[in-house]
Amino acid sequence: MTEVEVDVRGQTCPVPLVECRKALRKASPGDEVVVVGTHPASKKEIPMACKSLGLEVIDIEEKNNEWKIRIKR
């Protein structure tokens, strides 16, 4: 298993979602993609997109106006 981090801090929609999807396409089954960002709407959109793609959102953390979403490919 590989962990891929996508840093989209300071980026607004649709950049975080686009970057997340790029990383998920490159990831192998079983890999984890960790998306770190600051845009509030993306924190909601990314998990919804993952669920529609049939991917598992492992965890969503938020601390100091920054969020981290862990997704299993």
C-alpha positions in Angstrom: 0.0 0.0 0.0 1.2 3.4 -0.9 0.1 6.7 0.6 -0.2 9.6 -1.8 -0.6 13.2 -0.4 -2.4 15.9 -2.4 -1.8 19.3 -1.0 -4.4 21.8 -2.2 -4.2 24.3 0.7 -5.2 27.8 -0.5 -6.9 26.4 -3.6 -10.6 26.9 -4.3 -13.1 24.8 -6.3 -12.8 23.1 -8.6 -9.0 22.6 -8.1 -9.1 20.4 -5.0 -11.6 18.0 -6.5 -9.7 17.9 -9.9 -6.4 17.2 -8.1 -8.0 14.5 -5.9 -9.4 12.8 -9.0 -6.0 12.9 -10.8 -4.3 11.3 -7.7 -7.1 8.6 -7.5 -6.7 7.7 -11.2 -2.9 7.2 -10.7 -3.3 5.2 -7.4 -3.4 1.4 -7.4 -6.2 -0.5 -5.7 -5.5 -0.6 -1.9 -3.5 2.7 -2.0 -4.6 5.6 0.2 -4.9 9.2 -1.1 -4.7 11.9 1.5 -6.1 15.3 0.5 -5.1 18.3 2.6 -6.9 21.6 2.0 -8.5 24.7 3.4 -11.5 25.4 1.1 -14.7 24.6 3.1 -16.8 23.5 0.1 -14.2 21.1 -1.1 -14.3 19.3 2.3 -18.0 18.4 1.4 -17.6 17.9 -2.3 -14.6 15.5 -2.3 -16.3 12.8 0.0 -19.5 13.0 -2.1 -17.5 12.5 -5.3 -15.7 9.6 -3.7 -18.9 7.9 -2.6 -20.4 8.3 -6.1 -17.2 6.6 -7.5 -17.6 3.7 -5.0 -14.5 4.6 -3.1 -14.2 4.5 0.7 -13.6 7.7 2.7 -11.6 6.4 5.7 -11.4 9.6 7.7 -12.0 13.4 7.7 -10.1 15.5 10.2 -10.3 19.2 10.7 -7.9 21.4 12.7 -7.1 25.1 12.5 -9.2 25.8 9.4 -7.4 23.0 7.6 -8.9 19.6 6.7 -7.5 16.2 5.8 -9.5 13.5 3.9 -8.2 10.0 3.7 -9.6 7.9 0.8 -8.9 4.3 0.0 -8.6 3.4 -3.6 
